[in-house]
C-alpha cells in the first residue's frame, strides 16, 4: 500500500493543518476582525484551549472514519470525508484573499491542497463501487460534517462563555 492509498493520511493532514490554527488563531484575533459578512471565522472562539476541544472532536471523527474504512476496506468513506476537508482548505485561501491578509490555516492550506488532491485521486482509483453509493455516501458525509461543524461551534462557544465568563 502506498502512502497516498493509506486511509490514515487524512487524519495526519487534518492535524498538520489544525496545529497552525490552534497556535495562531488567538493572537491573530487580537489584531484582526474575524468577520466575513455576518459569519465569524473560527466559530468565534478566541482561546486555544477551547479550539483544542473542537479540533480533538473532529480529529476523533477522522480517526473513526479512517478506522471503519480500513476495517471494511471501503475507500469511499475516506474520499467522502476528504472532499469537505479539501473545501475547508480552499475556504482558508478565499478568506485570506477577502481579508487581504494572512488568516491562520492558509499556509498549511496552500501546502496541503495539492497533496490532498493527489490523495483523493489515489483513493478514487481504489474505489470500485456503484455510482449510487458514491452519491449516497458523499451526501451523507457532507451533511454529517456540516451538522457537526454547527454543533461543535455551538459547544465551543458555550464552553468559552463558561470558562472565561463571557456573556
Phi, psi and omega per residue, in radians:
X1 nan 2.264 3.131
X2 -1.451 2.904 3.128
X3 -0.948 -0.799 -3.063
X4 -1.326 -0.176 3.078
X5 -1.784 0.089 3.101
X6 -1.371 2.438 3.100
X7 -1.301 -0.160 -3.045
X8 -1.632 -0.038 -3.135
X9 -1.193 -0.694 -3.086
X10 -1.036 -0.849 3.089
X11 -1.070 -0.580 3.105
X12 -1.174 -0.788 3.097
X13 -1.061 -0.761 -3.135
X14 -1.014 -0.842 -3.095
X15 -1.186 -0.687 3.106
X16 -1.004 -0.807 -3.134
X17 -1.191 -0.809 -3.045
X18 -1.248 -0.384 3.026
X19 -1.087 -0.663 3.097
X20 -1.069 -0.784 3.125
X21 -1.137 -0.834 -3.091
X22 -0.986 -0.759 -3.081
X23 -1.346 -0.654 -2.938
X24 -1.805 -0.318 -3.094
X25 -1.028 -0.890 -3.077
X26 -1.003 -0.777 3.138
X27 -1.243 -0.596 3.106
X28 -1.104 -0.710 -3.101
X29 -1.144 -0.417 3.121
X30 -1.134 -0.484 -3.042
X31 -2.075 0.071 -3.068
X32 -2.372 2.588 3.017
X33 -1.317 2.216 -3.054
X34 -1.579 0.102 -3.107
X35 -1.669 2.452 2.905
X36 -2.194 1.857 -2.982
X37 1.157 -2.242 3.123
X38 -1.691 -0.050 -3.127
X39 -1.620 2.406 3.112
X40 -1.757 2.263 3.120
X41 -1.139 2.636 3.077
X42 1.047 0.497 3.066
X43 1.130 0.253 -3.135
X44 1.329 0.164 -3.118
X45 -1.498 2.410 -3.049
X46 -2.037 -0.062 -3.037
X47 -2.125 2.355 -3.101
X48 -1.052 -0.637 -3.117
X49 -1.140 -0.617 3.108
X50 -1.311 -0.713 3.057
X51 -1.016 -0.676 -3.123
X52 -1.055 -0.585 3.110
X53 -1.104 -0.814 3.119
X54 -1.145 -0.727 3.128
X55 -1.120 -0.745 3.120
X56 -1.063 -0.765 -3.132
X57 -1.089 -0.787 3.132
X58 -1.172 -0.685 3.101
X59 -1.053 -0.716 3.102
X60 -1.078 -0.657 3.095
X61 -1.133 -0.791 3.097
X62 -1.069 -0.721 3.101
X63 -1.114 -0.748 3.125
X64 -1.090 -0.820 3.127
X65 -1.085 -0.726 3.126
X66 -1.150 -0.680 3.119
X67 -1.139 -0.822 3.130
X68 -1.092 -0.798 3.123
X69 -1.027 -0.715 3.129
X70 -1.172 -0.781 -3.103
X71 -1.117 -0.670 -3.102
X72 -1.808 0.093 -3.133
X73 0.882 1.074 -3.061
X74 -2.242 1.423 -3.072
X75 -1.072 -0.409 -3.128
X76 -1.043 -0.560 3.122
X77 -1.084 -0.718 3.112
X78 -1.285 -0.651 3.059
X79 -1.015 -0.830 -3.101
X80 -1.112 -0.601 3.110
X81 -1.354 -0.483 -3.118
X82 -1.329 -0.537 -3.130
X83 -1.059 -0.890 3.094
X84 -1.148 -0.531 3.087
X85 -1.120 -0.754 3.095
X86 -1.074 -0.729 3.095
X87 -1.097 -0.641 3.080
X88 -1.076 -0.758 3.109
X89 -1.093 -0.770 3.115
X90 -1.096 -0.679 3.119
X91 -1.046 -0.683 3.096
X92 -1.032 -0.723 3.118
X93 -1.125 -0.735 3.113
X94 -1.118 -0.755 3.115
X95 -1.037 -0.731 -3.136
X96 -1.128 -0.689 3.102
X97 -1.149 -0.789 3.134
X98 -1.069 -0.742 -3.107
X99 -1.374 -0.228 -3.059
X100 0.956 0.666 -3.083
X101 -2.825 2.961 3.010
X102 -1.114 2.368 3.001
X103 -2.180 2.257 -3.118
X104 -0.892 2.271 -3.113
X105 1.865 -0.263 -3.063
X106 -1.266 -0.609 -3.122
X107 -1.135 -0.872 3.122
X108 -1.197 -0.492 3.069
X109 -1.093 -0.806 3.140
X110 -1.085 -0.703 3.107
X111 -1.176 -0.736 -2.990
X112 -1.475 -0.423 -3.085
X113 -0.964 -0.898 3.126
X114 -1.131 -0.632 3.114
X115 -1.125 -0.762 -3.125
X116 -1.144 -0.657 3.095
X117 -1.131 -0.789 3.086
X118 -1.061 -0.709 3.117
X119 -1.080 -0.817 3.104
X120 -1.031 -0.796 -3.134
X121 -1.077 -0.709 3.119
X122 -1.137 -0.730 3.140
X123 -1.216 -0.649 3.120
X124 -1.055 -0.670 3.102
X125 -1.088 -0.469 3.135
X126 -1.480 -0.185 -3.014
X127 -1.695 1.862 -3.112
X128 -2.107 1.357 -3.130
X129 -2.428 2.997 -3.092
X130 -1.110 2.557 -3.097
X131 -1.075 -0.571 3.138
X132 -1.098 -0.583 3.101
X133 -1.157 -0.643 3.085
X134 -0.984 -0.893 -3.104
X135 -1.093 -0.828 -3.093
X136 -1.090 -0.862 -3.079
X137 -1.177 -0.788 -3.115
X138 -1.128 -0.779 3.119
X139 -1.120 -0.765 3.139
X140 -1.076 -0.741 -3.138
X141 -1.206 -0.717 3.096
X142 -1.056 -0.794 3.135
X143 -1.099 -0.779 3.137
X144 -1.087 -0.743 -3.138
X145 -1.180 -0.708 3.123
X146 -1.124 -0.770 3.114
X147 -1.123 -0.725 3.130
X148 -1.134 -0.683 3.123
X149 -1.068 -0.773 3.088
X150 -1.076 -0.800 -3.128
X151 -1.048 -0.872 -3.054
X152 -1.193 -0.564 3.078
X153 -1.168 -0.686 3.086
X154 -1.124 -0.812 -3.134
X155 -1.102 -0.793 -3.138
X156 -1.084 -0.703 3.127
X157 -1.096 -0.762 3.126
X158 -1.149 -0.700 3.109
X159 -1.119 -0.777 3.138
X160 -1.119 -0.709 3.087
X161 -1.023 -0.754 -3.117
X162 -1.233 -0.836 -3.072
X163 -1.191 -0.623 -3.026
X164 -2.001 0.289 3.061
X165 0.894 0.731 3.069
X166 -1.456 2.604 3.054
X167 -2.178 nan nan
